[in-house]
Amino acid sequence: MGLLFSSSPKVYKPATEVNLGPGSDELYISPNVKAPRVAGLPVKLFAWVLETPILGAIVLYFLKKDNLVNKLVSDAEIPEPPLFTAAHTWQDTPEQNVTQAKPGLSPAERVQRALGCIPDLPDPSSSSSSSSGFRRWTIRDFARAYGSGEITPVMVARRFLAALEECSGPGLNMAMFISCNPEDIIRQAEESTRRYQQGAALSGMDGVLVAVKDEIDCLPYQTTGGTRWLGKARPCVCDAACVAQLRACGAVLAGKTNMHELGAGTSGINPHHGSTRNPYDTGRVSGGSSGGSAAAVCAGLCPVALGADGGGSVRMPAALCGVVGFKPTVGRLSNSGLLPLNWTVGMPGILAATVEDALVAYAAMVDQSRPSHSQPKLNLPLLTTTRSMPNIRLARSAKWFDDSSEDIRVCCDKALQILRAQYGWETVEVTVPEVEEMRLAHYVTMGSECSASVATYVEKLNKSEIGWDVRIALSAYGSFSSRAYLNSQRIRRRQMYFHEEIFETADAIVTPMTAVTAYPLQDDALSTGELDYINAAALARYSIAGNFLGLPAITVTAGYDKAGLPVGIQFIGRPWSEATLLHLAYAMQVCAASISVRCSHLTRLRTATYLCSNSICAGSVLQGLQKARGALRSPKQGGVLGSLSRYHYERIVN
């Protein structure tokens, strides 16, 4: 404990001398954030103070000092040289139960290969397929229904638009989307419908709705990054690479989802475009910065959405909203068309209702543009054979794993016990050292890169166009010295070594996804944003390695806390081991579905948005349309969303 109370900078011993075993005496530092939550007028006053010459610099110095940034990063003595990127050379690490997709396949061909890896599940339109009425349709379910002519992409698109209108209205005010062009969506759906009628569907994703985070270019929309100004300063002229690949598969791009302004927060609170609410409880945050994408998938508006992950920004909201969040190895997906907010830590990611859908979207989006001799192999997991995978070893670092709320700790421990009982997979104890040091080094890196990225724009702006909380964040980002940045990259090299050593004895590292579940969305933050670094540090506690080290990581729901809020568990893998991670997440999804408590929580959700989750999907068009079309509309619950949500509510509680 002497390190924490000493004013001297930390002197790091060589990484090779650090004990990574379970009995290591390495000090674990739990984040002890010293910054009050502020919103409303106080956040404005704080922004003014930080923007004041001299006084602002003094306040920032003490904030960094009190929160150990100076001690552990900026002024520390670190023997390793800096490592400026998290790129990984291709390593042909054997993976179990996979099929290899040959180089040169088109996105549509890869989608078809991925669909062949998925177990055959019951028809979701049958009454016996889900006792709770909540099983969402998967991409393959849509493809089958479209192919049979039972429903059409136009039908689904129209219901999506009606649902989105009601979700965005004053009754729910979910603020999941920043922009949506109904004419463009219907045009795409009509083209897809014609292809199905002609027997010429492009792939199993043809006609499937996919939402896109407003940090990723997608025509005909401007990319705002959650701001009021960036779309005008940086016109969008073409689709991002990952969007273009989805479009080539026939996906219907459903608009741009809301996000924390400039990705500079973890709550999803945006004073310009509205604060995205959590479909499990509209009085709680969705998480960020990809909160709109997570909420849209959770609410059933679409089976897949794109996000961007620079510090857990896909996986954190996925965990809070109870969906799958998947960030592949850095370089596996192209960053072309992604706002360059965090050059060395950010990349596109996938949010999906199921692991199967995450797999299909991933197969479509993989970057295969490199020369064949340098192209990493693409393994697709045979999810039909996950149960037969032997000898899986999951590394668990006890002090880090247990540094969460009691509900999360108990839930994730139980999840590991179930995986061992049902699959025989072993948990091995290790020590992942210097976790708080890594979090702070990542914060310095991400902040420095964001500050440099937007500097030319911000210099020309009236500050009133920027949210108050983001003005504070940019003041902090701009205060980091070159020494702090260089030392952060030295810490990156150390962590890369630690993780490589751990992966010598384990297939993946397992952690909770967040240290807290979704926390309350307070009214005083809606117009100004908020600073809540305590909750922000708790949400980001387990997410950093995926970004700072470029490692693949996936989160999937493991259970629920006492309030019925989702708890996510995370698997972090070796570079290029996405297939293994998808196997692990699929096994966890199967185990979680078998826990009876899951259904009991679904009947206690506190918002009509989730109760109507199936009503947005084509599955409910089949399940509910025949009984509810035109019959359940009421003045108080007008529109498709209200009528079908009442139908599903009555079906569940009666």
N, C-alpha and C positions, 0 to 999 in steps of 0.2 A: 504493500500500500504506500510505501515511501515515495514511489514514483509520482503518485497523484498529488501529494501534498508538497513535493519539492518544486521550487521555482526553476530549477535547472532543466535545460532541454534534455530530452531522452537521448541516450547513447545506445544505439542498436548494436548488438553483437552480430557477427556474420550469420547469414541465414542458414548456412550449413551446420551451425552449432545449436540450432533451436531444436528442442525435443518435440516431435510431433506425436508421440505416443500418448495413451490415455492417462498416464501418470505424470505428465509434464508439469513442471512448476512454473510455466509461463503465466504471467499475470493476465487474467481476463478483465478487461475494463468495460463495464456496462455503461452505456451512454448516460452521462449526468448533465443533461442540457440545462444551461443556466440562461434562460431567456423566457420571459413571461409571454403568455398568449395575449396578443393584442389585435383588435379589430375596430372598425368604426373610426371615431375621432382619434383615439390613441395611435392607430396605425398611420394616420395622416401626419400626426405630430412627429412620430418616429421617423417617417420618411423625410420630413423637412429637416430634422436634426442631422440625419446621415448625409443629406445633400448639402449641408452647410460646410463651407471650407473650414479647416482646422478642427472645429468641434466634431464634425462627422468622422474625421480620421481618428480622433482620440477615442470616441465611443466605439468605433470598429476595432481599434487595437484591444480595448479591454474585453469586448465580446469574444474576440478570437483567443485572447489569453485565458479567459474564464472557461471557455469551452475546449481547451487543450489543443487548439489548432497550432499555436506557436510551439508548445512543448513537444507535441508528438510529430509534427510535420515541419513547419516553417523553419524552426531553429534547431531541429534535431541533427544528430551526427549519424549518418547512415553509410556503411561501407560499400554497398553495392552501387554500380553505375546505373544511370537512369534507363528505363525501357519506355520508349515513347508511344508505342502502339501495342495493342493486344492481339495482333495478327498471329495466326498459327500456320506453320507449314503442314502440308498434308501428311498424316500418319495413318498408315493402313492398319488400324487397330481392329482386330477381329470382333465382330458383333454376332450375337446369337439370334437365330430365327429371323433372318432378314432375306429379302430378295433385292438384287442389285438392279437399279435402273440404268440402262446403258446411256453413255453420253450421246448427245444429238437428238434425243427424244424431244418432241414439242411439249409445251405446257399441257396441252390437252391429252397427249399420250401418257404423260406422267400421272395425270389425274386418273386415267383409266387403270394404270398399274396400281395406284394407291387404293382405289375402290376394290380391287381384287384382293387386298390384304385385310379387309374388314370382315368380321364375323357377320353372318346372316342373322338379323334380329326380326322379331315379330312385326307384322304390319301395324304401324301406329294408328291406323284408322279403325282397327278392330277393338272392340270394347274390352277385350281381355289383355291388351298389350300394356296397360298401365292402370293399376288399381287406384292410383291417386289422381289420374287425369292430367299429369304434368309432364309426361315424357315428350320432350321436344322432338320434332322431326329433324333428321340428319340430312346432309346433302344427298345421300343415296336415296332417302325416302322421297325427297322432292323429285329426283331424276326418274324414279319409278312411276310416280304419280303423273308427271309430265308426259312420260313416254307412253303411258296407257291412255292418255287423254282424259283422265278422271278430273284433273284440274289443269289450268294453264298458267304460265308465268304472268300473264296479264291479270288474271284473277288475284294472284298473290300480291302483285304490285299495287293494285287498287286497294286491297285491304291494308297493306303496309302504309300507304299514304293516309288512309282514313284513320288508322291507329296512331300514326305519328302526329296527325293534326290534333287528336284528342289528348295524347300524351303531353303535347306542347302547350295545351290550353291552360287557362287559369285554375282549373280543377286539380290538375296534377303538376303542371309546370316542371316537367322532368328535365328539360333543357339538355336533351341527349344529342341534338344536332345543331350545328351552326348554320349550315346551308343545305337545301334540298330542292332539286329542280323536278317538279312532278312531270313536266312534259318530257324531259330527257329520260326519266325512269320508265314512263309508259312506252316511249319509243323503243328503248332497249328490250322491254318485256314483249312488245309486239313482234320485234324481230326474232326473239327467242321462240315465241309461240309459233311463228311461221316455220322456223326450222324444225320444230317438233312435228308439225303437221306434214312437213315434206319428208320426214324421216331422216333429217340431216342435222341432228343436234351436234354441236361442236365437241361436247364432253359431258361427263356427269355433273359438271357445274353449270351447264347451260341453264339460264333462267333463275339461278339461285342468287338471292339478294346478298350483297356484301357491302358493308359500310366501311368508310375510310376516314381515319383520323385526320383532322385538319392540319396535320404536319407533313402530309404526303400529297404530292401533286396528283390531281385527278380531274381531267376535263369533264364538264365545262366550268368547273368551279375555280375560284382563286384560293390560294393556300394562305390562310391568315395566321397560322400558328397560335390561334386563340386570341389574337390582338384585334384592334380596330384599324390598324394601319399597314400591316405587312403585306396584305394582299395587293394593295395599290403600289407599294414600293418594289415588290418583286412579283411581276406578273407570271402566272402559270401558263406555259406555252405547250406542254405536252404531258402525258401521263408519266408518273414514276414507273420505273422498270417493273416493280412488283405488281402495280396496277395494270400495266399493259399486258402482263402475263395472264392475270385473271380475266381481263377483257377478252383475250384470245381464246379463253376457255368458255366464253359465253356468259360469264357472270354478269348480273345486273348490278352496276355500281349505284348504290342507294343514297349517296350524298356524303357530306363531310360532318364527322362527329365532333362534339365539343371536347375541349381539353383545357387544362390549366394553362394560363397565358404563358407563352414561350416555354412551356414545359417546366416552369420554375416553381413547382410545388407538387405536393402529393395528395391534396384533398379533392381536386376537381372543382374548386370554387373559382368561378370566373365572373367578375363584375360586369364584363362587356356583353357576354352571350348567355348569361344565366349560369347558375351553379347546378351541375348534374347531380341528381338525387339518386339514392340507392333504391332499386326496385324492391329490395327486401324490407326497407323501411324508409319512406320518403323524407323522414326527419334526420337521416344520416347521410354522410358523404359517400360518394361512389369510389373515391380514391382517384389518384392521378399519376401521370398527367393524362393517360388515355381513358379517363373516366366515362366519356360519352360512348366510346366503343364497348366498354365493359357493360354499361347499363343497357345499351341497345341489344346486346346478345342475351343478357340476363332476362330482359323483359320480353324476349321472344320476337323482337322486330326483325331479326335476321340471324341465321345460324353461325355466321362468321363475320368478323370485323377486323380491320387492320389497325394496328397501333404502332407506336414508336417507343423504343425502350432504351433510355439513356442512364437510368438509375433505378430500374424496376418499374418503369412507367407502364409496361404492359402487365406485368405479373402482379403488382400490388393491387390495382383495381380489379383484376380478375379474381383475386382471392377475396376481396371485400364483397364482390358481387356474385360469388359462387359459380364462376365459369372457369374455363381452361385458359391459361396464359402461357404462351410458348415463345421463347427467344432463342433462335438457333445460334450456332457458332458464328462469331463475327466473320464476315466474308461469305457465308452460305447464301444470304440474300443480298441483292444489290442495294446500295444506298442511293443510287441515282434517282433523283426526284424527291429525296427526303430533305427537309430543311436542315442545313448544316449547323445545327445548334451545338452539337457535341461531337466533334470529329472523331475522337478516339474511343468513345464509350457508347455512342448511340447507333441504333440500327432498327429496321422495321421488325415488327413482331406480329403475332397472330392471337386473337381472342376468339374462342369458339365455345359453343354449347357443349360439345363433347370432344374427347380425344380423337375420335374417328374423323370429325370435321377438321380438327387442327391438322391431322395428317394429310388430308386431301388438299387443303389450302396450301400447306407447306410444299407438297409435291408440285403444285402449280407454280409456286413462286420461286423455287430454287434457281439461283443464278448459274446457268450453264454456258455463259458467254466466254469463258476463258479457253485458251488452247487446250486440247485434249490431254497433252502430256502434263499440264499443271492443274488439271481439273480434279478437285476432290471427288472421290467416289460417292455416289448417292445410294445409300442403303435405305430401303423402305421396310418398316417392321411388319412382320406377318402376325397381325393381332389375333388371328385365328389360332395361333400356337403359343400365346404368351404364357399360359399356364404350364407349359412343358419346359420353360426355361429354368435350368438348374444353376446352382452356384453363383447366384447374384449376391454381391456383397455391398451393403450400404454403409457408408462412413458417417458416424454421428459424433459430433463434438459436444460433450455433455453440457458444459457451462454455457456455451453459445446456444445450443438447442433449447435449454431450459429457461433462457432469459426472455420470457414472454408471459402473458397473462396465464393464470392457472387453467382456465378453460382451454386455451390453445395448447398448452403443454400436455394436458391430459388427453386431449383429442388426438394430437400427433403421436404421442406415445402409444395410444391404443391402435392407431393406424399401422404402426410398425409391427405391433403384436399380431394384428390380423394378417398382414402380408407374410409374416413368418409362418403363421398357422396354416394359411391357405396355399402359399406358394413355396414355403421352405426357404425363403430368402433370409440371409444372415445380416444382422446389424453388428458392425465392428466399431469399437470406440477408438477415436483419434482425438488429437487436439489441433484445431485450426487456430493458429496464433495470430495476435495483432489484428483482431477483427475491427476494433474501434479505430485503430490507426488506419486501416484500409478504408473505412467509411469516411474519415476526414480527408484522406488523400484523394479519394474519389470526388468528394465535394469540392476540393480545391481545383481538381482537374476539370470537372464538369463546369464549374462556375467560371473558371478562367477562359475556357473554350467558348462558352455561351457569350461572355462579355465581349470577346474579340469578334465573334461572329456577327453580332448585332450592332457593334460600335458605330459603323458608318451610317446605319439607319437612325440610331438613337440620337446621334449628334445633330441631326436635322429636324428632330421631332420636338413638338411642344410636349413637355413632360406630362401634361394633363391627359394625353392620349394613352398613357401607360397606367395600368392598375397600381394602386398604392402598394400592395404587397410585393409586386414585381419591381417597383422602383427601389424598394428596400433590398430585394434580392440582388438587383444589378449593382447597387452600391457596395454590397458585400463582395460580389464577384470581382468587381473592379479593384478591390483593395488587396488582392493576393499578389505577392511579389514573385519575381522570377525564381527566387530561391525556393519559395513555397511550392511552385509548380515543379521544379526540378526534383525536389525532395519527394514529392508525390510520385514521380515516375520511378524513383529509387524504391519506394515502398511497393510500387507495382511489380518491379522485378522480384522483390522478396516474395510477394504473394504468389507470383507465378511459380517460383521454385517450390514453395510450400504445397501448392495444389498439385503440381506434377508428382511430388513425392507421395502424397496421399493417394493419388490415382494409381500408383504402383500396386496398392493393396486393396483397392475398392473400385467398383464399377461406377459409383455415383456418391455424392455427398447429399445427405438428406437433412432438411431443416424445416421448421415452420416457414410459411411465406411471409407472414407479418407477425409482429409481437402483440398487436391489438386487433380486434375486429373493427368494423365500421363505427366510427364515433359520431356524436351528434353534429348536425349542421346547424350552426347558430345564426340567428337572424342578423346580428350586427355585422356579420362578415359578407352578406350578400352583395352589398354595393361597394365595398372597399377591398374585399379579400381579407385574409387574416394571416397572422404569423403565429404558428403553433409548432415550434420546432421540437417540442417534446413528443407530440404525436407523430410528427414527420420522421423523427429519428426512430420511433418504434415501428413505423410502417416500413422503413428502409433497412431495418436491422439485418435482414437476411438476403437482400437483393443485390448487393454491391458486386460480388465476385463475377456474376454473369456479365456485367458491363465492363468493370475495370480490367478484368482478365480475358474478356471475349469468349467466355465459356457458354455452352448451351445450357439452358435451364427451362424448366417447365413447372407450373403449379396447377394443381387440381384440387377440388374440394375433398377434404378428408372427413368432414362432419360439421357440427354446428355448436355454438356456445349456448349457454343457458338462456340467452335471449332469442335464440333461433337464428342468429346471424352466422353466415358461412365462415368456416375455418379452412384456410388453404395450407397444403403441404407442398414442399418444393423439392425437386430433384435437380442437382447440378452435376453435369457430366463432363467427361473428357472432351477435348476438342473433336468435333466431327462425329460425336456419338448420339446424334439426334434420334436414331432408330431405337437405341437402347432406352433413352429417356421416354419416348412415346410408349414403349412396352411397359415401363414402370408406372407411368401415369395411367395407362389403360387398366393395369391391374388394380391400382388404387381406386379408379372410377368404379370398377366392378365390385370391389369390396365395399365401397361407400354405399352403393346402390342396394347392397344386401342388408344394410343396417336399418332396422325398422324405424328408428328414431327420425330418420331422414324424412319419411312421409309425414310423420306427425308434425314436424316443423313446417312443412310446406302448407299445411292447413292453418297455420297460425300466422302467416305472413300478413303484414299490416297495410298492404296497398293493393288496390285493384289492378295495378300494372302487372304484377307478377301473376295474379290470378288469371289474367287473360293471356298469359304467355303463349299458350298454344293457339289462341285465337288469331294471332298474327300469322302464324305458320299455316302452310297449306294443310297440315294435318288437322287443324281445327276447322279449316274450311270444310273438310270432309266430315269431321266428327260433329261439328256444331251447325254447319250451314243447313243441313237437311232438317234439323229440328228448330233452328233459331232464326233462319232467314226471314226477316220481316216480322217475326212474331214477338220478339222481345224488346223492340225499340220502345223507349219511354221518354217523356219530356225531360226527366231528371237525368237519364243516362242515354242521351242521344248518341247516334253513330254506331259504327260496327264495334268499336272497342268496348263501349258501355254495354251493348246488348250481349255480345259474346262473353264478356267477363261475367255478367250476371248469370248467364247460362252455365259457365264453368263453376261459378261460386255455388250455385244451387246444386250442381251435380256433385260437388265435393262434400258439402255439409249435410246433404240429405241422404 
